[in-house]
Amino acid sequence: MAKKLGYTSVFLVGDPAYYHRFGFKSAAHFGIKHKPNIPDEYVMGCELVPGALYEIGGTIHF
């Protein structure tokens, strides 16, 4: 649904053992940081369009 609405990527906080099967990777893998005290492996992103996060950087604020 997010892709149909024009989004190119999504981020979430969740269990990597569950979300990796859907293509989610640590946000740090994409060069994205986050503010809260949540371990890196639990903050994940997924490209809905291949290459959408290429050369993107920044910080997620929850």
Secondary structure, DSSP 8 states (H G I E B T S, - for coil): -TTTTT--EEEEE--HHHHGGGT-EEGGGGTEEE-SS--GGGEEEEESSTTTTTT--EEE--
